[in-house]
Amino acid sequence: MVGAEGQVKSALRNDLERLRRDALSERHRHAFEAGRAKQPAIAEHADAASVLAMLDDEAEGTYASREALTRAIITEHRASRAAVWASLLLGAFKPMLVRLRGRLVSDTVPADELDQLVVTAFLAALT
């Protein structure tokens, strides 16, 4: 049996995974291509799947590339407000966000609202 904390983490994890899959959908292709045309770090990637693969790569040698890519995505997020950029960043930072959410405990705020608080605070920080 999964405890309440495990369910909470799973709920947020599932929401973030859904957003990550959404970033890969064809409906975001135009916004992705527009950002790709403006940002050299994004231009190195053929599609959103390639971007996520790079951001997921934890090899020490990829740190500079991942940092440049993250900065480029944040720049596009701020400039265009296209949903694809927020979805990519939420997907890339999913492990951190799930860990953060796991640390939040409240008797007065429902779990789903705490999930939304984590996501909203992350997006506000990006802006």
C-alpha positions as CSV (number, residue, x, y, z in Angstrom):
1,M,0.0,0.0,0.0
2,V,1.3,3.4,-0.9
3,G,1.3,6.1,1.8
4,A,-0.2,9.5,1.4
5,E,3.3,11.0,0.7
6,G,3.9,8.5,-2.1
7,Q,0.5,9.3,-3.6
8,V,1.3,13.1,-3.5
9,K,4.6,12.6,-5.2
10,S,3.0,10.3,-7.8
11,A,0.3,12.9,-8.5
12,L,2.8,15.7,-9.1
13,R,5.1,13.3,-11.0
14,N,2.3,12.2,-13.2
15,D,1.3,15.8,-13.9
16,L,4.8,16.8,-14.8
17,E,5.2,13.7,-17.0
18,R,2.0,14.7,-18.8
19,L,3.4,18.2,-19.4
20,R,6.7,16.7,-20.6
21,R,4.8,14.5,-23.1
22,D,2.8,17.5,-24.2
23,A,6.0,19.4,-25.0
24,L,6.8,16.6,-27.5
25,S,3.5,16.9,-29.3
26,E,3.2,18.2,-32.8
27,R,1.0,21.1,-31.8
28,H,4.0,22.9,-30.3
29,R,6.2,22.4,-33.4
30,H,5.7,26.0,-34.7
31,A,6.7,27.6,-31.4
32,F,9.6,25.3,-31.1
33,E,10.9,26.1,-34.6
34,A,10.5,29.8,-33.9
35,G,12.6,29.5,-30.8
36,R,15.1,27.3,-32.6
37,A,15.5,30.0,-35.3
38,K,16.4,32.6,-32.6
39,Q,18.5,30.6,-30.1
40,P,21.7,28.9,-31.2
41,A,21.6,26.5,-28.2
42,I,18.2,25.3,-29.3
43,A,19.1,25.3,-33.0
44,E,21.5,22.4,-32.3
45,H,18.5,20.2,-31.6
46,A,16.1,18.8,-34.2
47,D,13.2,18.6,-31.9
48,A,11.9,18.9,-28.3
49,A,12.8,15.2,-27.7
50,S,16.4,16.0,-28.4
51,V,16.3,19.0,-26.0
52,L,14.9,16.9,-23.2
53,A,17.5,14.2,-23.8
54,M,20.2,16.8,-23.5
55,L,18.7,18.3,-20.3
56,D,18.4,14.8,-18.9
57,D,22.1,14.0,-19.6
58,E,23.8,14.2,-16.2
59,A,27.4,13.7,-17.6
60,E,29.8,16.3,-16.2
61,G,31.0,17.0,-19.7
62,T,27.6,18.2,-20.8
63,Y,27.2,20.8,-18.1
64,A,28.0,23.8,-20.2
65,S,25.8,22.7,-23.0
66,R,22.9,22.0,-20.6
67,E,23.3,25.4,-19.0
68,A,23.3,27.2,-22.3
69,L,20.3,25.3,-23.4
70,T,18.4,26.0,-20.2
71,R,19.2,29.7,-20.5
72,A,18.0,29.7,-24.1
73,I,14.7,28.0,-23.2
74,I,14.2,30.5,-20.3
75,T,14.8,33.4,-22.7
76,E,12.2,32.0,-25.2
77,H,9.8,31.3,-22.4
78,R,10.0,34.9,-21.3
79,A,9.9,36.3,-24.8
80,S,7.1,34.2,-26.3
81,R,5.2,32.7,-23.5
82,A,4.6,29.7,-25.7
83,A,3.6,26.7,-23.6
84,V,6.2,24.4,-25.1
85,W,9.0,26.2,-23.2
86,A,7.3,26.0,-19.8
87,S,6.6,22.3,-20.5
88,L,10.2,21.6,-21.4
89,L,11.5,23.3,-18.3
90,L,9.0,21.6,-16.0
91,G,9.9,18.3,-17.6
92,A,13.6,18.9,-17.2
93,F,13.3,20.0,-13.6
94,K,10.8,17.3,-12.6
95,P,13.1,15.5,-10.2
96,M,13.8,18.7,-8.3
97,L,10.2,19.7,-8.2
98,V,9.0,16.3,-7.0
99,R,11.7,16.4,-4.2
100,L,10.6,19.9,-3.2
101,R,7.0,18.9,-3.1
102,G,7.8,15.9,-1.0
103,R,9.2,18.3,1.7
104,L,6.0,20.3,1.9
105,V,3.6,19.3,4.6
106,S,0.4,21.0,5.5
107,D,-2.7,20.2,7.5
108,T,-4.7,23.0,6.0
109,V,-3.8,23.0,2.3
110,P,-4.9,20.1,0.2
111,A,-2.2,18.0,-1.5
112,D,-3.3,19.0,-5.0
113,E,-3.1,22.6,-4.1
114,L,0.4,22.1,-2.8
115,D,1.3,20.4,-6.2
116,Q,-0.1,23.5,-8.0
117,L,1.9,25.8,-5.6
118,V,5.1,24.1,-6.5
119,V,4.4,24.4,-10.3
120,T,3.2,28.0,-10.0
121,A,6.1,29.1,-7.9
122,F,8.5,27.5,-10.4
123,L,6.9,29.2,-13.4
124,A,6.8,32.5,-11.5
125,A,10.5,32.2,-10.8
126,L,11.2,31.6,-14.5
127,T,9.3,34.8,-15.4
